[in-house]
């Protein structure tokens, strides 16, 4: 059985990698310029993919039950889970997107780093312990705890899938651009290759493989980013004044990169972006799933504590790397026709070449690819679990066995992987940090209000949760589709109907008001039952009594 599994995994790897290496042989063309194949970079890249395939094989042998597939058996420690959360959260949008945004916009690019970080105290102090004590496999278990299961689970599952698809787009774009730059391959083929690998990881290895890929990737990413940042500061005599002065000089004296306000200039967009990033963090299904991989609430709290520290440290490094790219690569060999080869998202990759040569470029490229693999694996697993656990096992077939549920999850993985490939190709020219901000808008509008209100407001009812949640989800999706990014830039339909890039200020408000209004006006028998169930939910959320691995 295991030999057959190993052969299947190895076949997936060969299917994805051999054409890539074959096409990269000899010379490749990058924006019309012929360059020699970078074999040191390619060898490190392939070696890392081989390592992740081995991890998947190792994890597949230990994945026996639904709990193993969804939650790694609940045996991950707080430190391990903190690293895995950081590995899951420090995505391509963080490493490639934020460094690219700082490179492009200067100080304004930091708004994403700060926004991505500030949601973690909410998770630490308000959610982590209750999530672990109330949930089983997905955050929907918590949101639907005392309500009528079917309508709430369908709502939460659709909210999860919408977030997962948008988040996946960003990662796939980052992967395609990276491989296109490194191997000189067509962007579309690169995205297909990533999709094949991800389907293999999640289908065979489940959460255990995903967790260890995320842990290893987090360690490598933090190590590599630290080295780049120290190397940049070394060349700037460890002086931020020198770094900023050099960056301004490279931009022909443009002082705007040292000030905020150029990227998000009007207050509504600024507030909306902040709300999306802060509350969206607390509504990301692939992050919330990680709290069910630890044995108890104490380890869940530790997970967030460690993750917040790792993520905060990384964003400091990303800011230095972004300005370092301006100071060290602007106008150099990585420019063609006045633009950075590969686009702004490749600023960190080019800087790594300047700092450490081909082998370090290979290491950072492999780490960046590992970043994408880890995050996409987590996202795909979250989307598959929403379909298999929340919809199939709890709505369509309530008598489903663990074997049936896990089988549906694996089929769902293939479907989500295919969708990721299609949408990744469609969004190829978008800044990946920006696309993630759209995913955060939907998470903040659809998932967070229902989840936080269900845990803290005793008068919330099924009707309030369902109507308010659907209002938040539908308004977020519609306003994003009709906004400047999708309507104008992607669909090219003319002037945007909704003038705001980030509509979270409106959509989150709509969701909370909807939940409140339709709950207080609900006089049904079901409403009384929902309210009575709050006390039992509160006791379990505080003590863990009734939860697996409860800690009192």
C-alpha positions as CSV (number, residue, x, y, z in Angstrom):
1,X,0.0,0.0,0.0
2,X,2.7,2.5,1.0
3,X,4.9,1.5,-2.0
4,X,1.9,2.2,-4.2
5,X,1.4,5.6,-2.4
6,X,5.0,6.5,-2.8
7,X,4.9,5.7,-6.5
8,X,1.8,7.9,-6.9
9,X,3.4,10.8,-5.1
10,X,6.6,10.5,-7.1
11,X,4.7,10.4,-10.3
12,X,3.0,13.7,-9.3
13,X,6.3,15.3,-8.7
14,X,7.8,14.1,-12.0
15,X,4.6,15.2,-13.8
16,X,5.1,18.7,-12.4
17,X,8.9,19.1,-12.5
18,X,10.3,17.2,-15.4
19,X,8.8,19.4,-18.1
20,X,9.9,22.5,-16.2
21,X,13.5,21.4,-16.0
22,X,13.5,20.2,-19.6
23,X,12.1,23.6,-20.8
24,X,14.7,25.4,-18.7
25,X,17.7,23.6,-20.2
26,X,20.2,25.5,-22.4
27,X,19.2,29.1,-22.5
28,X,16.0,30.8,-21.6
29,X,14.4,34.1,-22.6
30,X,13.4,36.7,-20.0
31,X,11.7,39.7,-21.5
32,X,13.6,39.2,-24.7
33,X,17.0,38.9,-23.1
34,X,18.8,35.6,-23.3
35,X,20.4,34.4,-20.1
36,X,22.1,31.2,-19.0
37,X,20.0,28.6,-17.1
38,X,20.5,29.2,-13.4
39,X,21.2,25.6,-12.4
40,X,22.2,26.3,-8.7
41,X,18.8,28.0,-8.2
42,X,17.0,25.2,-10.1
43,X,18.7,22.4,-8.1
44,X,17.8,23.9,-4.7
45,X,14.3,24.5,-6.0
46,X,13.8,20.9,-7.1
47,X,15.4,19.6,-3.8
48,X,12.9,21.5,-1.7
49,X,10.0,20.1,-3.7
50,X,11.4,16.6,-3.2
51,X,11.6,17.2,0.5
52,X,8.0,18.3,0.7
53,X,7.0,15.2,-1.3
54,X,8.8,13.1,1.3
55,X,7.0,14.9,4.1
56,X,3.7,14.2,2.4
57,X,4.6,10.5,2.1
58,X,5.5,10.4,5.8
59,X,2.3,12.1,6.8
60,X,0.1,9.9,4.6
61,X,1.2,6.8,6.5
62,X,0.0,8.5,9.7
63,X,-3.3,9.8,8.3
64,X,-5.8,7.2,9.3
65,X,-9.0,9.1,10.4
66,X,-10.9,12.2,9.7
67,X,-9.3,13.8,12.7
68,X,-5.9,13.1,11.3
69,X,-6.9,14.5,7.9
70,X,-8.5,17.7,9.2
71,X,-6.6,18.4,12.5
72,X,-3.4,16.3,12.4
73,X,-4.8,14.1,15.2
74,X,-4.8,17.1,17.6
75,X,-1.3,16.4,18.6
76,X,0.6,19.5,17.6
77,X,2.3,21.6,20.3
78,X,1.8,25.3,20.9
79,X,5.2,26.2,19.6
80,X,4.8,23.9,16.5
81,X,1.4,25.3,15.8
82,X,2.6,28.9,16.3
83,X,5.3,28.3,13.7
84,X,2.7,26.6,11.4
85,X,0.3,29.5,11.8
86,X,3.1,31.9,11.0
87,X,4.1,29.7,8.0
88,X,0.4,29.7,6.9
89,X,0.0,33.5,7.4
90,X,3.4,34.6,6.0
91,X,2.1,34.0,2.5
92,X,3.3,35.0,-0.9
93,X,1.4,38.2,-0.3
94,X,3.6,38.8,2.7
95,X,7.0,37.9,1.4
96,X,6.6,38.9,-2.3
97,X,3.6,41.2,-2.2
98,X,4.5,43.4,0.8
99,X,8.2,43.7,-0.1
100,X,7.0,44.5,-3.6
101,X,4.6,47.1,-2.3
102,X,7.2,48.7,-0.1
103,X,9.6,48.7,-3.1
104,X,6.9,50.4,-5.2
105,X,5.2,52.7,-2.7
106,X,7.8,53.1,0.0
107,X,6.3,53.8,3.5
108,X,2.8,53.3,2.2
109,X,3.5,49.6,1.6
110,X,3.8,49.2,5.4
111,X,0.0,49.7,5.7
112,X,-0.5,46.1,4.6
113,X,2.1,44.7,7.1
114,X,0.5,46.6,10.0
115,X,-3.0,45.7,8.9
116,X,-2.2,42.0,8.6
117,X,-0.7,42.0,12.1
118,X,-3.2,43.9,14.2
119,X,-5.9,41.3,13.9
120,X,-3.8,38.8,16.1
121,X,-4.6,40.4,19.5
122,X,-8.3,39.9,18.7
123,X,-7.6,36.2,18.1
124,X,-5.4,35.9,21.1
125,X,-7.6,37.6,23.7
126,X,-11.1,37.0,22.4
127,X,-11.2,33.9,20.3
128,X,-8.4,31.3,20.5
129,X,-9.4,29.6,23.8
130,X,-13.1,29.6,22.9
131,X,-12.4,28.2,19.4
132,X,-10.5,25.3,20.8
133,X,-13.0,24.4,23.4
134,X,-16.1,24.7,21.2
135,X,-14.9,23.4,17.8
136,X,-13.9,20.1,16.2
137,X,-12.5,20.5,12.7
138,X,-13.6,23.9,11.3
139,X,-14.6,27.3,12.6
140,X,-18.2,26.5,11.4
141,X,-18.5,24.0,14.3
142,X,-18.2,27.1,16.6
143,X,-20.4,29.4,14.6
144,X,-23.2,26.8,14.4
145,X,-22.8,25.5,18.0
146,X,-26.1,26.5,19.5
147,X,-28.0,27.3,16.3
148,X,-29.9,25.3,13.7
149,X,-27.1,23.5,11.9
150,X,-28.1,23.4,8.2
151,X,-28.5,27.1,7.4
152,X,-25.6,28.3,9.5
153,X,-23.2,25.7,8.1
154,X,-24.2,26.4,4.5
155,X,-23.6,30.1,5.1
156,X,-20.2,29.6,6.8
157,X,-19.1,27.1,4.2
158,X,-19.9,29.5,1.3
159,X,-18.1,32.3,3.2
160,X,-15.1,30.0,3.6
161,X,-15.0,29.0,0.0
162,X,-15.3,32.6,-1.2
163,X,-12.3,33.6,1.0
164,X,-10.3,30.5,0.0
165,X,-10.7,31.1,-3.7
166,X,-9.7,34.7,-3.6
167,X,-6.7,34.0,-1.2
168,X,-5.7,31.1,-3.5
169,X,-5.6,33.5,-6.5
170,X,-2.9,35.6,-4.8
171,X,-0.7,32.6,-4.0
172,X,-1.0,31.1,-7.5
173,X,-0.1,34.4,-9.1
174,X,2.9,34.6,-6.9
175,X,4.0,31.1,-7.7
176,X,3.5,31.6,-11.4
177,X,5.6,34.8,-11.5
178,X,8.3,33.2,-9.4
179,X,8.7,30.2,-11.6
180,X,8.3,32.3,-14.8
181,X,11.3,34.4,-13.6
182,X,13.4,31.6,-12.3
183,X,13.0,29.1,-15.2
184,X,11.9,31.4,-18.0
185,X,8.7,29.3,-18.4
186,X,5.3,30.4,-19.5
187,X,3.2,31.8,-16.6
188,X,0.2,29.5,-17.3
189,X,2.3,26.4,-17.3
190,X,3.9,27.4,-14.0
191,X,0.4,27.9,-12.3
192,X,-0.7,24.4,-13.6
193,X,2.5,22.8,-12.1
194,X,1.8,24.4,-8.7
195,X,-1.8,23.2,-8.8
196,X,-0.7,19.6,-9.5
197,X,1.7,19.6,-6.5
198,X,-0.9,21.1,-4.1
199,X,-3.5,18.5,-5.1
200,X,-0.9,15.8,-4.3
201,X,0.1,17.3,-0.9
202,X,-3.4,17.8,0.4
203,X,-5.0,14.7,-1.1
204,X,-2.4,12.3,0.4
205,X,-1.0,14.1,3.4
206,X,-3.9,16.1,4.9
207,X,-3.3,18.5,7.8
208,X,-0.2,16.7,9.1
209,X,1.7,17.1,5.9
210,X,0.4,20.7,5.6
211,X,1.5,21.5,9.1
212,X,5.1,20.3,8.7
213,X,5.5,21.9,5.3
214,X,4.3,25.1,7.0
215,X,6.7,24.7,10.0
216,X,9.8,24.0,7.8
217,X,8.9,26.8,5.5
218,X,8.4,29.3,8.4
219,X,11.9,28.5,9.8
220,X,13.5,28.8,6.3
221,X,11.6,32.0,5.5
222,X,12.5,33.7,8.8
223,X,16.1,32.7,8.4
224,X,16.4,33.8,4.8
225,X,14.6,37.1,5.4
226,X,16.8,37.8,8.4
227,X,19.9,37.2,6.4
228,X,18.7,39.6,3.6
229,X,17.8,42.3,6.1
230,X,21.1,42.1,7.9
231,X,23.0,42.1,4.6
232,X,21.1,45.2,3.5
233,X,21.8,47.0,6.7
234,X,25.5,45.9,6.5
235,X,25.8,47.6,3.2
236,X,24.1,50.7,4.6
237,X,26.5,50.7,7.7
238,X,23.5,49.7,9.8
239,X,22.0,53.1,9.4
240,X,18.4,53.6,8.5
241,X,19.2,57.2,7.5
242,X,21.7,55.9,5.0
243,X,19.1,53.3,3.8
244,X,16.4,55.9,3.3
245,X,18.7,58.5,1.8
246,X,20.1,55.9,-0.8
247,X,16.5,54.8,-1.7
248,X,15.4,58.4,-2.3
249,X,18.5,59.0,-4.5
250,X,17.8,55.9,-6.5
251,X,14.2,57.3,-7.1
252,X,15.6,60.5,-8.4
253,X,15.0,62.4,-5.2
254,X,11.4,61.4,-4.9
255,X,10.7,62.0,-1.2
256,X,7.1,60.6,-1.4
257,X,8.4,57.1,-0.6
258,X,9.1,58.3,2.9
259,X,5.5,59.5,3.6
260,X,2.1,57.9,3.8
261,X,-1.1,58.9,2.0
262,X,-0.1,58.2,-1.6
263,X,-1.5,54.7,-1.8
264,X,-4.7,55.0,0.2
265,X,-5.4,58.7,0.1
266,X,-9.1,59.1,1.0
267,X,-10.2,58.3,4.6
268,X,-13.0,55.9,3.6
269,X,-10.7,53.6,1.7
270,X,-8.1,53.8,4.5
271,X,-10.6,52.9,7.2
272,X,-12.1,50.2,5.1
273,X,-8.7,48.6,4.4
274,X,-7.9,48.7,8.1
275,X,-11.2,47.0,9.0
276,X,-10.7,44.4,6.3
277,X,-7.2,43.5,7.4
278,X,-7.9,43.6,11.2
279,X,-11.2,41.7,11.3
280,X,-10.4,39.6,8.2
281,X,-7.5,38.0,10.0
282,X,-10.0,36.7,12.6
283,X,-12.3,35.3,9.9
284,X,-9.8,33.3,7.8
285,X,-10.9,29.7,7.7
286,X,-7.4,28.2,7.0
287,X,-6.0,30.1,10.1
288,X,-8.9,29.3,12.4
289,X,-8.6,25.6,11.5
290,X,-5.2,25.5,13.0
291,X,-6.6,25.9,16.5
292,X,-8.1,22.4,16.3
293,X,-4.7,20.8,15.8
294,X,-3.5,21.4,19.4
295,X,-4.5,19.2,22.4
296,X,-6.2,21.9,24.5
297,X,-7.0,25.6,25.0
298,X,-3.7,26.4,26.8
299,X,-1.8,25.3,23.7
300,X,-4.1,27.3,21.5
301,X,-3.2,30.4,23.4
302,X,0.5,29.6,23.2
303,X,0.0,29.1,19.4
304,X,-1.3,32.7,18.9
305,X,1.4,34.1,21.2
306,X,4.2,32.5,19.3
307,X,2.6,33.2,15.9
308,X,2.2,36.9,16.7
309,X,5.8,37.2,17.6
310,X,7.1,35.4,14.5
311,X,4.8,37.4,12.2
312,X,5.5,40.8,13.7
313,X,9.3,40.1,13.4
314,X,8.9,39.1,9.8
315,X,7.0,42.2,8.8
316,X,9.8,44.4,10.2
317,X,12.2,42.4,8.0
318,X,9.9,42.9,5.0
319,X,10.0,46.6,5.4
320,X,13.8,46.6,5.4
321,X,13.9,44.3,2.4
322,X,11.5,46.5,0.4
323,X,13.6,49.6,1.0
324,X,16.8,47.6,0.4
325,X,15.5,46.6,-3.0
326,X,15.0,50.3,-3.9
327,X,18.5,51.1,-2.7
328,X,20.3,48.2,-4.3
329,X,18.6,47.1,-7.5
330,X,16.8,50.1,-9.0
331,X,18.4,50.9,-12.4
332,X,20.6,47.8,-12.3
333,X,20.8,44.6,-14.4
334,X,17.3,43.5,-13.3
335,X,15.6,46.3,-15.2
336,X,14.3,46.2,-18.8
337,X,12.6,49.1,-20.4
338,X,12.6,51.0,-17.1
339,X,10.7,48.2,-15.3
340,X,11.8,45.5,-12.9
341,X,12.0,42.1,-14.6
342,X,9.1,39.9,-13.4
343,X,7.2,42.9,-11.9
344,X,7.3,44.5,-8.5
345,X,6.4,41.2,-6.8
346,X,9.9,39.9,-7.6
347,X,11.8,42.7,-5.8
348,X,12.8,40.4,-2.9
349,X,14.0,37.7,-5.3
350,X,16.2,40.0,-7.3
351,X,17.6,41.5,-4.1
352,X,18.5,38.0,-2.9
353,X,20.6,37.6,-6.0
354,X,22.4,40.8,-5.4
355,X,23.0,39.9,-1.7
356,X,24.1,36.3,-2.0
357,X,24.5,35.2,-5.6
358,X,23.0,32.2,-7.5
359,X,22.9,29.8,-4.6
360,X,21.2,32.2,-2.2
361,X,18.8,33.1,-5.0
362,X,18.0,29.4,-5.3
363,X,17.5,29.2,-1.6
364,X,15.2,32.3,-1.4
365,X,13.3,31.1,-4.5
366,X,12.8,27.7,-3.0
367,X,11.6,29.3,0.3
368,X,9.3,31.6,-1.6
369,X,7.9,28.6,-3.5
370,X,7.6,26.7,-0.2
371,X,5.7,29.7,1.2
372,X,3.2,29.4,-1.6
373,X,3.0,25.6,-1.3
374,X,2.4,25.8,2.5
375,X,-0.3,28.5,2.3
376,X,-2.1,27.0,-0.7
377,X,-2.1,23.6,1.0
378,X,-3.7,25.1,4.1
379,X,-6.2,27.1,1.9
380,X,-7.1,24.0,-0.2
381,X,-7.6,21.9,3.0
382,X,-9.8,24.6,4.5
383,X,-11.9,24.8,1.3
384,X,-12.2,21.0,1.1
385,X,-13.2,20.7,4.7
386,X,-15.9,23.3,4.2
387,X,-17.4,21.2,1.4
388,X,-16.9,17.7,3.0
389,X,-17.4,18.4,6.8
390,X,-19.7,21.4,6.8
391,X,-21.9,20.7,3.8
392,X,-21.6,17.0,3.0
393,X,-21.3,15.4,6.5
394,X,-23.5,17.9,8.4
395,X,-26.1,18.9,5.7
396,X,-26.3,16.5,2.8
397,X,-25.5,13.1,4.4
398,X,-25.7,13.4,8.2
399,X,-25.0,9.6,8.5
400,X,-21.8,9.8,6.6
401,X,-18.9,7.7,7.9
402,X,-15.4,9.1,8.4
403,X,-14.3,7.2,5.3
404,X,-17.0,8.8,3.2
405,X,-16.3,12.3,4.5
406,X,-12.6,12.0,3.9
407,X,-13.2,10.7,0.4
408,X,-15.4,13.7,-0.4
409,X,-12.7,16.0,1.0
410,X,-10.1,14.5,-1.4
411,X,-12.4,15.0,-4.4
412,X,-13.1,18.6,-3.2
413,X,-9.3,19.1,-3.1
414,X,-9.1,18.3,-6.8
415,X,-11.9,20.7,-7.7
416,X,-10.5,23.5,-5.6
417,X,-7.0,22.9,-7.1
418,X,-8.5,23.2,-10.6
419,X,-10.3,26.4,-9.7
420,X,-7.1,27.8,-8.3
421,X,-5.3,27.2,-11.5
422,X,-8.1,28.8,-13.6
423,X,-8.4,31.9,-11.5
424,X,-4.6,32.2,-10.9
425,X,-4.2,32.5,-14.7
426,X,-7.0,35.1,-14.9
427,X,-5.5,37.4,-12.2
428,X,-1.9,37.2,-13.4
429,X,-1.3,41.0,-13.6
430,X,-2.6,41.9,-10.1
431,X,-0.5,42.8,-7.1
432,X,-0.8,39.8,-4.9
433,X,-1.0,41.7,-1.6
434,X,-3.9,43.7,-3.0
435,X,-5.8,40.6,-4.1
436,X,-5.4,39.2,-0.6
437,X,-6.9,42.4,0.8
438,X,-10.0,41.6,-1.2
439,X,-10.1,38.1,0.4
440,X,-9.8,39.7,3.8
441,X,-12.8,42.0,3.0
442,X,-15.0,39.0,2.5
443,X,-13.6,37.2,5.6
444,X,-14.3,40.3,7.7
445,X,-17.8,40.7,6.3
446,X,-19.1,37.1,6.2
447,X,-17.2,35.0,8.7
448,X,-16.0,37.3,11.6
449,X,-19.3,38.9,12.5
450,X,-21.2,35.6,12.8
451,X,-18.3,33.9,14.6
452,X,-17.7,36.6,17.2
453,X,-21.3,37.4,17.9
454,X,-22.2,33.7,18.3
455,X,-19.5,33.5,21.0
456,X,-20.3,36.7,22.9
457,X,-23.9,37.8,22.3
458,X,-26.6,35.6,24.1
459,X,-29.5,37.2,22.2
460,X,-28.2,36.1,18.8
461,X,-30.6,33.7,16.9
462,X,-30.3,31.4,14.0
463,X,-32.3,33.9,11.9
464,X,-30.0,36.8,12.8
465,X,-26.9,34.7,12.0
466,X,-28.2,33.5,8.7
467,X,-29.7,36.7,7.3
468,X,-26.9,39.0,8.7
469,X,-24.2,36.6,7.5
470,X,-25.6,36.4,4.0
471,X,-26.0,40.1,3.9
472,X,-22.4,40.6,4.8
473,X,-21.2,37.9,2.3
474,X,-23.3,39.0,-0.6
475,X,-22.6,42.7,-0.1
476,X,-18.9,42.1,0.1
477,X,-18.8,39.9,-3.0
478,X,-21.0,42.3,-5.0
479,X,-19.1,45.4,-4.0
480,X,-15.8,43.8,-4.7
481,X,-17.0,42.7,-8.2
482,X,-18.4,46.1,-9.0
483,X,-15.3,47.9,-7.6
484,X,-12.3,49.4,-9.4
485,X,-10.2,46.3,-9.3
486,X,-12.5,43.7,-10.7
487,X,-15.0,45.8,-12.7
488,X,-12.5,48.3,-14.2
489,X,-9.0,46.6,-14.2
490,X,-9.9,42.9,-14.7
491,X,-13.2,42.9,-16.6
492,X,-12.5,46.2,-18.4
493,X,-16.1,47.3,-18.1
494,X,-15.5,51.0,-17.7
495,X,-15.9,53.2,-14.7
496,X,-16.4,51.2,-11.4
497,X,-20.0,51.2,-10.1
498,X,-18.7,51.0,-6.5
499,X,-15.9,53.7,-6.2
500,X,-14.1,52.1,-3.2
501,X,-11.4,49.5,-3.6
502,X,-12.0,48.2,-0.1
503,X,-15.7,48.2,0.9
504,X,-15.3,46.6,4.3
505,X,-16.4,49.7,6.2
506,X,-19.8,49.2,4.6
507,X,-20.1,45.4,4.3
508,X,-18.9,44.7,7.9
509,X,-21.4,47.3,9.2
510,X,-24.2,45.7,7.1
511,X,-23.4,42.2,8.6
512,X,-23.4,43.4,12.2
513,X,-26.5,45.4,11.9
514,X,-28.2,42.5,10.0
515,X,-27.3,40.1,12.8
516,X,-28.5,42.5,15.5
517,X,-31.8,43.5,13.9
518,X,-32.9,40.1,12.7
519,X,-32.1,38.6,16.1
520,X,-33.9,41.1,18.3
521,X,-37.0,40.9,16.0
522,X,-37.0,37.1,16.1
523,X,-39.8,35.9,18.4
524,X,-39.9,32.3,17.1
525,X,-39.6,29.2,19.3
526,X,-36.3,28.5,17.7
527,X,-35.0,31.9,18.9
528,X,-35.9,31.1,22.5
529,X,-34.0,27.8,22.1
530,X,-31.0,29.6,20.6
531,X,-30.9,32.0,23.6
532,X,-31.2,29.3,26.2
533,X,-28.3,27.4,24.6
534,X,-25.9,30.3,25.3
535,X,-25.2,29.4,28.9
536,X,-24.2,25.9,28.1
537,X,-22.0,27.2,25.3
538,X,-20.4,29.8,27.6
539,X,-19.5,27.2,30.2
540,X,-17.9,24.9,27.7
541,X,-16.0,27.8,26.0
542,X,-14.5,28.8,29.4
543,X,-13.8,25.3,30.8
544,X,-13.5,23.0,27.9
545,X,-15.8,20.5,29.6
546,X,-17.1,18.3,26.8
547,X,-14.3,19.1,24.4
548,X,-11.6,16.7,23.5
549,X,-8.4,17.4,25.5
550,X,-10.2,19.9,27.8
551,X,-8.1,21.9,30.2
552,X,-9.8,23.4,33.2
